[in-house]
Amino acid sequence: MNSFEYRGEWWLAKDEEEERVAGILEFDPNDGDELELIGAFDDIGHTRSREVDVINGEITNGKVITLQDCFINHSGGSSTLQTQSCKVGMIFTNVLFSENNFELEKVCVSFPLLEMWTATNTVHRPEGQIIGAEISEFETKEARLNNATIRLNITQSTQQQEWKGIELTQQAYFYIELDEPDSFDVYLNDYIRHLQHFICLAVDEPVTPVDLTGYYEEDGQTHTTDIVYQVSNLPEVPDKKHPNRVQFYLHDINFEVALQNWFEDAEGAEMLHNLYFGTQYNENMFQEYSFFSLVIALEHYQSYLFPNHRLMNKDEYDDLHKQIRETMPDDAAAKDRINNLLRSIGNKGSLHDQLSMVLYEYEDILGDLTDIEQMVRDAKNNRHTIAHGLDNDYNINELSDTAEKLQVAVEVILLKVVRLDPDHIKKKLKKNRRHKL
């Protein structure tokens, strides 16, 4: 997504189009979108800030634009000239709609380094020739999910370079097509975000969408709209990286099986995915936050892997709980707290047990990378020391070392999700994470 500035006329979508106000729309993927009006949507003296679902606009080149999820600040200026600013959530070009229920048939999205990840050249020099180029076909990859189909394709484009010739390039895209049209929010939260994390894991770089195009039906014809929105903590992604630093390539996986497993895991173990990738996209996170995120991620994954695991049979535990509760004095200050702890987590394993259950599931890989038992003990001790304010101090360097090992443990889990061979995982992590192990 690139920065831009549009000048045009704007109006509230539910008002008459004639009530237009001149203004400048500025977009920066890191700082967000803001519409500065020369005038105001409100009457003079109106000071109420408010949320507005949709603002429509027409810019100087004749294109129409829809701004969604807007917040209008109170107006300022003198008694004769008003100004007003609006924060904008999303920008849709080449389309006008008046409510948030605008639906898309499919969405096309690309990410940095996606071409490198495919390890495919569709544009190349003909064999035995010094000058010239030819295009080969890319076999589209397809994955069928519960309510959608995701396709990976590579397309070519040309650009005339004045006095120099024609530049011929390729770009890889994911196409997401839902069984039923839906809002962009659904595409973004349920599909694009998971694909973004998938590519982040693969290329070992935090990535965000660089091109987003939505397809919609109108009057029996298919139209397109380019979509942009603010990205928090926009990462700096290199134009290229050493091939050995990539965790896995397209040819290392079965595309459909990998994506099916990835989406199933991302939905069922959402907390692990969110917390792990939260640490990947925020390199300035304090070590304590990173450590806690990874510990909690693994705790939640234990519940996902072993949803029915309890220390005791439910009826037997309920009887034990009742006996303990009845033996406690009514005036004991800690009675309610103990009772609540017994009710909520008393029949679940300790942190040590939960971490062990998860990590030893991957002993065939993790056991060759690190000392699992030592990692579990360090994670448990540091977590209890910090969370409960215990007297014994923790060493920030040791905490950092433990967090880095926990990161590798989560990566083993995620790499297994896409069905990579254990030997492949061990080889990659021994090379790319040796400083953490």
Secondary structure, 3 states (H helix, E strand, C coil): CCCEEEEEEEEECCCCCCCCEEEEEEEECCCEEEEEEECCCCCCCCCCCEEEEEEEEEECCCCEEEEEEEEECCCEECCCCEEEEEEEEEEEECCCCCCCCCCEEEEEEECCCHHHHHCCCCEECCCCCCCCCEECCCCCEEEECCCEEEEEEEEEEEEEECCCEEEEEEEEEEEEEEEEEECHHHHHHHHHHHHHHHHHHHHCCCCCCCEEEEEEEECCEEEEEEEEECCCCCCCCCCCCCHHHCCCCHHHCCHHHHHHHHHHHHHHCHHHHHHHHHHHCCCCCCHHHHHHHHHHHHHHHHHHHCCCCCCCCHHHHHHHHHHHHHHCCCCCCCHHHHHHHHHHCCCCCCHHHHHHHHHHHHHHHHCCCCCHHHHHHHHHHHHHHHHCCCCCCCCHHHHHHHHHHHHHHHHHHHHHHCCCCHHHHHHHHHHHCCCCC
